[in-house]
Amino acid sequence: MTDARYDSEALRQYATDVLCAAGLEAGHARIVAHTLVEGDLMGHDTHGLALLAGYVGELEAGTMTRHGAPDVLSDRPAALLWDGRRLPGPSLVVQGIDALAPRARELGCATLVIRRSHHIACLAAYLLKATDAGLVMLLASSDPNTQSVAPFGGTRAVFTPNPLAIGIPTSTTPVLIDISSSVTTNAMTARRHAAGERFAKPWMLDAQGHATDDPGVLFADPPGTILPLGGLDAGHKGFGLAVLIEALTGGLAGFGRADPADGWGATVTLTLYDPDAFAGRAAFDTQMDWLAHACRTNPPRVAGEPVRMPGDRALAQRASQRTHGVRLHPALIEPLRACGARYGIAAPRPIGG
């Protein structure tokens, strides 16, 4: 990381302006820009503004829909299915939360599945919208256009990293879980490969099934794969999680890997739960507060490195960077500037620069 910091609001405005110049409807552009910057604020810098150049390229190529709304394919009180029409994923997810929240309040829980969404960026970036409203949120996605993860025991890719995020409110700091069913992501693998770096552990398989720390095997001919979460020893767990996410996305959507490739995108599942419809919010907080306290005060395995609940680091980094500015990964800065330069839009300068 560089020492230079950038004002988060300036980054949001820049991303919004660039997306609008590329033809994206203003309402969609604002949501996408906000989501990308939230990713960087939380430290998920492979799924923040690093995606802006790719999104702009998709808009210019006509492979991301620029305006309009999703098509409603099925609408029951607690279950919705949308065709996203390849609209920007962040906009669809935010619209989905807004559509589900009143249904979850009335019915206890409600689920939306989206087929043919474009890429949805950083999943953790959406969780606070639900937890701030006192709702539990589950969000997962797959990309039926891409394969980079082999099933446990295999060597040919079937899955994407298939991320899963869960937001859990407490009486104080929410718990924010954002994981994938693979040991690393496509974006991090590509970044390491471009930088000539290796992983710290053998997280990849080459095409012959040999474990390696070389991210380049994913781009070889024939290509290797990313190992499921759990690696060589316990990858059956990540494999099982990947299958679950495929069922909740492509299975419920009726659109997935059995269909012809439709371009970079996502199939999405989103569920909101209202604790008040079950034992009540106070009882929910009692249980989750106890659990969080028991974990954070657990005797640390390494002295001076206390247990963190999922999301603690991301929330601390978000608060710090909102105040002191966002640090951008060095590999991101030039592509980010180039996005605006093609439309005559100047990128933000570092704070104090």
N, C-alpha and C positions, 0 to 999 in steps of 0.2 A: 504494500500500500504506500501511496505517497503521503507527504505531510500536508499537502494542499487540501483545503476544505472548501465546500461549496454550500451556499445557502439552499436549504431544501425547497423553499418556496420558489426561488429562482429556477431551480431544476425542474420543478413541476410546470412552471409557466413555459419554460423552454420546450419541454417535451410536448406540452399541449400545442404550442405554436407550430412545432415541426409536424406533428400528426395532422393538424388542420391543414397545413400547407400541402401535405401529401394527399389530401382529399377526404380525411375522416371527418364525419359530422362532429360538430363542436361538443355536444353532450357526451358522445362516446370518447372523444379525445381527452376530455377532462378526467374521466374515470380511469382511462388507461394510464395517463400520465401520473395520476395520484397513486395508482397501484404499483407502478414501476418504481417510483421514488420510495414508497413504503417498503418495498423489498430491500432497497439499498439501506434505508434507515435501520432496518432490522438486521442487517449484516448478510442478507442473502444476495450477494452481489453478482452471482451468475444469473439470477432471475429478476434483476431490477432493470436499471437503465441499460444494462448490457444487451437487453432485448430490443431496444428502440430501433437500431439499424435494421434488424430483421423484420420488425413490424412495418417500418417504412417501405422496405423492399417488397413486402407482401401487398401493401396498399398500391404501390406503383405498378405491380404486376397484375393487379385486379384479383388476387387470390385471397384477400381479406375484404369482406363486404364493408362498404363505407358508410352506409346509412340504413335506417329502418329498424324494425323490431323483429324478434323471433316469431316463428309460426308456432301456435299452440296446437299440438297434435292430440293431446289427451288432457282432460281437466276434471279431476275428481277432488272432493274437498281436501284430502290429505295427500294427493299424488298428482304431480304435473309432469308432462313430457313436452319439451320444446324441441323444435328444429332451429338450431342457432343460425342457420343460413350463412355460416362462416363469418358472422359478426365478431368483433374483437372480444376475446374471452373475458377480460376483466369487466367489461360492461355487462355481459350476460350474467356473470356471477353476482355482481352487485344488484342488478335488476332481480335476480333470483332470490337473494336474501330479502329484498323488499317485498317480493310477492309472497314468500313463505311466512314471514314474521306474523302477520295477522292470523294466518291459518294455524300456525303453531300455538298462538295464544288461545285460539278457540278450541282446537282439537287436541292439544298436547304435543303433537309432533306433525311435521309435514315434510314431504320429500319432493324435490325437483330433479329430473334427469334431463340432460341436454345432449342431443346428438348434433354433430356437425358444428360445434363451436370452434372458433379459432383458439390458439394457444392461450392459456389462462394465467401465465406468469407465476409469481410466488404465492403459494397457497396460504402461507401464514399472514400475508398482507390483508386478508379478508376477515380474519378471526375476531379482531377487536370490534368490528361492526356488530357482531352477534353478542359477544360477551359483555360489551358495554350496555346492551339491552337486557342482560340477564338471561340470555339464551345459550344453550349448548349447541355447538355447530360441528357437524361432520362434513368434510369436503374431500372428494377424491377424484382423480382423473386418470385417463389413459389416452394414448394417441394411437389409433388404429393404423395410421399411415406409416409408423416407424417401428422397427424391431431392433433392440440392442441388448436385451437380457435373455439369456437362455434359461429354460427350466432346469431346476436342480438335477444334476446328473447328465445334462445334455450339453451340446456344443453349438447348436444352431439357435439364433435369436428368435424369440417369439413375442416377448413383452417389451414395453418401455419401462423406465424406472417406476412408473405407476405410483405417484405420490399420494399421501393421505395426510390430512390435517384435521385436528380437533381443537376447538376452543372451549374451555371450561371456565365459567365464572366462579369466583370465590368472593368472600366479603372484602378482600383486599386485591391482591395481584392475580389476574387470571392466569390459568395454565394454558400455554399455547404449544401444541404438539404439531410438528411438521416433519414428516419422515418420508422416505421412499421405500419401496419393497426391494430395492437393489442397494448395494453397498456404496455406490456413488451415482452421480447423475450424468446424463449425456453432456450437459454444458460444462461441468467440471472436467470431464474426460477430455473434451475438446480444448479447454483452456490449458490443461497440463500438456497436452500433445503439442499445441502451438508454441508453448514456452520451452519445449524440450525438457520438461520435468517428468519425473516418475512419481508414482504413488508411494507412500511409506510402507505399504503392505501389498501382497499380491491380490489385488481386487479384480483382476481381469483374467480371462481365458483366451489363449490364442485359438486359431481355427482348429487346431489338433487337440484342444482340451487341456493344454498345459497352463498352469497358473502362472501369472506374471504381474509385475508392478508397472509394466509399460503400457501407458494409455494408447500408444500408437497402434496396438493390435486391432482396435476398433475400426481403424481407417485403412487397414491392410486389405489385400486381395488374395485369398478370401478373408473376410473380416472375422475378428474375434468377437467376444462378448463381454459384458459387465456381469460380475457374479451377483446372484441374489443376496439380499440381506442375510447375514449369517455366514457368508463365504463358503469355503470348502467344508467346514466342520458342521455348520448348522443352517446351510442355505435352504433346506426344506422349509424353514419357517418363512423366509422371504418369498419363496416360491408359492407357498400357501396364501400369503398376503396378496401377492400379485393376482392369483386366481380369484380371490374374493373381490378385489377391485375391478377386475374384468367383468365379473357377474353384476356388480352394482352399477357399472358404467355401460359397457357395450351390451351386456345381457339385457338389462332393463330398458336400454334405449332401443334395442332391436337394430343396432347399427354398430359394427365393430370390425374385428379382424377378418370375419368371414366375407366382408364386402370389399369391392375394389378400393384401392387407395384414393383418398380424396384431398390430399395435400396436408401440409403441416397444420395440426390442430389439436382438438381434444374432444373426448366424450366425458361428460361430467356428471357426478352425482352429488347432491347437496341435501342435507337433512338438518332441520332445526328442531330442538326439543325445548319445551318450556317446563322448568322444574316445578312451577306452581301447579301444573296439571297432575303431578305425581305426589310425592310426599310434601311438596311445598318448598319454596326457595329457602326459607330459614333452615329447614332440615337438610337440604342439599348443601348449604354453606357450612353447616356444622360438620358434615362428613368430609367435605373437600378441604375445609380449613384444617381439620385434624390431620388429614393425610399430608397436606403440604407442610405443616409444621413438623410432623414426624420425619419427613424426608429431609427438610432443610437443616434440622438439628441432629440428624443422624451422625454418629461418629465417622469422620472422613477416613477413607482408606489411606490417603496421602495427607499428612499434616499441612494445614494452611490452604487446602483445596476443598472447601465445604461442598456438600451436595447442593446442586441447583435443580429446581423444578424446571420442566420443559418450558421454555419461553422467557425465563428469568434474564438470561444474557441478552436475548433479542430486545426485550423491553428496556433494559438498562442502556443498551447501545442506541436504541431509538430515541430515548429521552436525551442522551448526551449529544447525539448528532443533530437533533432538532434545535438544540441550544448553541452548539459550537460549530455546526456545519458537517456536511457529509463528506467522508473520505471515499474517493472513487478509485477503483482498481486501476493501476497504470495502463493495463491493456485496453481499458474502456475509453480513455480520454480522447484519443484521436478519432476513433469511429464515431463517438458522440458528437464531436465538433463537425465532422463531415456530414452528419445527418442534416444539420441546419445549414451548413455552407451551401449545399446544393439548392437551397431555397432563399439564400441571402439572409439567413437568420443567424445572428451571432450567439455562440454558446456563452453561458455565464462564466465570468472570471472567478478565480478563487477568491475567497474572502480575504480582503486586505491586499489582493493582487492587482 
